[in-house]
Amino acid sequence: MTLKIVVSVKYVPDAAGDRTFADDFTVDRDEADGLLSELDEYAVEQALRIAEAVEDAEVTVVTVGPEDARAALGKALSMGADNAIHVEDDDLHGTDAIGTSLVLAKAIEKTGFDLVVCGMASTDGAMGVLPAMLAERLDVPQVTLLSEVSVHDGAVIGRRDGDAASERLQAALPAIVSVTDQSGEARYPSFKGIMAAKKKPVETLDLDDLGLEGDELGLAGSYTVVEAAAERPARTAGVIVKDEGEGGKQLAEFLAGQKFI
């Protein structure tokens, strides 16, 4: 029987570029270059490693986002994923993590799954709550923040590293896992992989396909909303302390004035 692995990925603004808010305080994605979230690359990598280790497996990547989000799917397909699902609908604009988890859960239910793999967080919102929300909506166990993961005999097995100890965790399939940036370096797409990705199927779904209504999503349906935003102050010249015998004292006074000590 084919092991069905689904990877949830996100198209995010490039952290190296300038990011601004639109008039409704959502991220102005038209003004920023986007890419596959780096932390989701680790999820794709682990899904591919699991698929390579079993006899028969299929890796599907799924994302929710505007038309440009297909670029994130393209990167995952060029890494080696078999197919992709893109949920795109104008009514999704401004949807928060809670709403996104609902949409993803419906899409994952529609395609079917044995294992869902997520990154530990997105590089834009950095909330890290989506895997738990998906597990709740899909009514399956979750094993999160893994630095090592594998599938054996109908169960997912992993290692979670803490500051003082490591845990060995296990859950029966179907299940959801999230992996950290310590789980293994993501592979670079080869030229062959990039060319092959252009022929792999990408299914596009909208809210009607998922049986969802627009008024329960988007800005109007979000539980969290940004009410105000301000530009970061321009960088000012630093304070130079000349040591003429009392440099240490001046430095301590400066740090105390900034409440660093």
C-alpha positions in Angstrom: 0.0 0.0 0.0 1.3 3.4 -0.9 2.4 5.6 2.0 0.7 9.0 1.4 2.9 11.8 2.7 1.6 15.4 2.6 3.9 18.4 3.2 2.4 21.7 4.2 4.5 24.6 2.8 4.2 28.4 2.7 5.2 31.1 0.3 6.7 33.9 2.3 8.3 37.3 1.6 12.1 37.1 1.3 13.5 38.0 4.7 16.5 39.7 3.0 14.2 42.2 1.3 12.1 45.1 2.5 8.7 44.2 3.8 5.8 46.6 4.2 2.2 46.6 5.2 -0.7 47.3 2.8 -3.5 49.7 3.8 -5.4 46.9 5.6 -2.2 46.0 7.6 -1.6 42.8 5.8 1.8 42.1 4.3 2.1 43.9 1.0 3.3 40.9 -1.0 3.3 42.8 -4.3 6.2 44.9 -3.0 8.3 42.0 -1.8 9.9 39.0 -3.5 8.7 35.7 -2.3 10.0 32.2 -1.9 9.4 28.8 -0.2 9.8 29.3 3.5 13.3 28.0 4.4 12.0 26.1 7.4 9.5 24.3 5.1 12.4 23.1 3.0 13.4 20.9 5.9 9.9 19.4 6.0 10.1 18.6 2.3 13.5 17.1 2.8 12.4 14.8 5.6 9.3 13.8 3.6 11.5 12.8 0.7 13.9 10.8 2.9 11.0 8.9 4.4 9.6 8.2 0.9 13.0 6.9 -0.2 13.3 4.6 2.8 10.0 2.8 2.2 8.9 0.5 -0.6 6.1 2.6 -2.0 5.4 6.3 -1.1 3.9 9.4 -2.7 4.8 13.0 -1.6 2.3 15.7 -2.1 3.0 19.4 -1.2 0.1 21.7 -0.4 0.0 25.5 0.0 -2.6 28.2 0.6 -1.9 31.5 -1.1 -2.2 33.8 -4.1 -1.0 32.9 -7.6 2.6 33.7 -6.8 2.6 30.9 -4.2 3.0 28.4 -7.0 6.7 29.3 -6.9 6.9 27.6 -3.5 5.3 24.5 -4.9 7.6 24.6 -7.9 10.7 24.6 -5.5 9.3 21.6 -3.6 8.5 19.7 -6.8 12.0 20.3 -8.2 13.4 18.9 -4.9 11.5 15.7 -5.7 7.9 15.8 -4.5 5.5 14.0 -6.8 2.6 16.4 -7.1 1.1 19.5 -5.5 -2.1 21.2 -4.4 -2.6 24.9 -4.5 -5.5 26.4 -2.7 -6.2 29.9 -4.2 -9.2 32.1 -3.6 -9.5 35.9 -3.3 -11.6 35.5 -0.2 -8.6 34.0 1.6 -6.8 37.4 1.7 -5.9 38.2 5.3 -6.7 34.8 6.7 -5.0 34.1 10.1 -3.3 30.9 11.3 -6.6 29.5 12.6 -8.4 30.0 9.3 -5.4 28.7 7.3 -5.4 25.5 9.4 -9.0 25.0 8.5 -8.3 25.4 4.8 -5.3 23.2 4.9 -7.2 20.5 6.8 -9.9 20.4 4.2 -7.4 20.1 1.4 -5.4 17.4 3.2 -8.6 15.5 3.9 -9.6 15.7 0.2 -6.3 14.3 -1.0 -5.9 11.7 1.7 -2.9 11.2 3.9 -1.0 8.8 6.2 1.6 11.4 7.4 1.6 15.2 7.3 5.0 16.9 7.6 5.3 20.6 8.6 8.2 22.9 9.3 8.6 24.1 12.9 7.3 27.6 12.0 7.0 29.9 9.0 9.8 32.5 8.5 7.3 35.4 8.3 4.7 34.8 11.1 7.0 32.5 13.1 4.0 31.3 15.2 4.7 27.6 15.1 1.1 26.7 15.9 -0.1 25.3 12.6 0.9 21.6 13.2 -1.0 21.4 16.4 -4.1 23.1 14.8 -4.0 20.6 11.9 -3.7 17.7 14.3 -6.8 19.0 16.2 -8.8 19.5 13.0 -7.8 16.2 11.5 -8.2 14.3 14.8 -4.8 12.6 14.6 -1.8 12.5 17.0 1.0 15.1 16.7 4.7 14.7 17.2 6.3 18.1 16.9 9.7 19.7 16.8 11.6 16.7 15.7 15.3 16.7 14.8 15.0 13.1 13.6 12.1 11.3 12.0 11.3 8.0 10.3 8.4 5.6 9.6 8.3 1.9 10.7 5.5 -0.6 11.0 2.7 1.8 10.7 4.1 4.4 13.2 6.1 7.6 12.9 9.2 7.6 15.2 11.2 10.7 16.1 13.7 12.4 18.4 13.0 15.8 20.0 16.1 17.6 21.4 15.7 19.8 24.4 18.2 22.0 26.3 19.0 19.3 28.8 17.8 16.0 27.3 16.4 14.3 24.2 13.1 12.4 23.9 12.2 9.5 21.8 8.6 9.8 20.6 6.2 7.6 18.6 2.7 7.9 17.2 0.6 5.5 15.1 -0.3 6.6 11.6 -2.1 8.7 10.5 -0.2 11.4 12.3 1.2 14.9 11.9 4.9 15.8 12.6 6.9 19.0 12.5 10.6 19.1 12.0 13.3 21.6 13.1 16.2 23.1 11.2 18.4 20.5 12.8 16.7 17.6 11.1 19.0 17.5 8.0 20.1 20.0 5.4 17.6 20.3 2.5 18.8 19.2 -0.9 19.4 21.5 -3.8 17.2 20.9 -6.8 19.2 19.4 -9.7 18.7 20.6 -13.3 17.0 17.3 -14.0 14.7 17.9 -11.0 13.9 21.5 -12.1 13.0 20.3 -15.6 10.9 17.3 -14.3 9.0 19.7 -11.9 7.4 21.5 -14.9 5.6 18.3 -15.9 4.4 17.3 -12.5 0.7 17.8 -11.7 -0.5 20.8 -9.7 -4.1 20.8 -8.7 -5.8 24.1 -8.0 -8.6 24.3 -5.5 -10.8 27.1 -4.3 -13.1 27.5 -1.3 -16.1 26.0 -3.2 -14.0 22.9 -3.9 -13.4 22.5 -0.2 -17.0 23.2 0.9 -16.0 26.5 2.7 -17.6 29.9 2.8 -15.6 33.1 2.3 -17.2 34.9 5.3 -15.6 32.4 7.8 -12.1 33.2 6.4 -10.2 36.3 5.2 -9.8 39.4 7.4 -13.5 39.4 8.4 -13.3 35.8 9.7 -9.9 36.1 11.4 -9.6 35.8 15.2 -6.4 37.8 15.1 -5.9 41.1 13.3 -3.3 43.9 13.1 -4.8 47.2 14.2 -1.8 49.5 13.8 1.8 49.5 12.5 4.6 51.9 12.3 7.8 52.0 10.4 11.0 51.0 12.2 12.9 54.2 13.2 15.9 55.0 11.1 19.2 53.8 12.4 21.1 56.5 14.3 24.8 57.0 14.9 26.1 54.9 17.8 27.6 56.3 21.0 31.4 56.3 21.0 33.1 56.0 24.4 36.7 57.2 24.5 38.7 55.6 27.3 40.6 58.2 29.0 40.7 56.4 32.3 36.9 56.2 32.9 35.8 54.2 29.9 34.5 51.4 32.0 32.4 53.7 34.1 31.0 55.5 31.0 30.1 52.1 29.4 28.4 50.9 32.6 26.4 54.2 32.8 25.3 53.8 29.1 24.2 50.2 29.6 22.3 51.1 32.8 20.6 54.0 30.9 19.5 51.6 28.3 18.3 49.2 31.0 20.7 46.5 29.8 22.1 46.1 33.3 
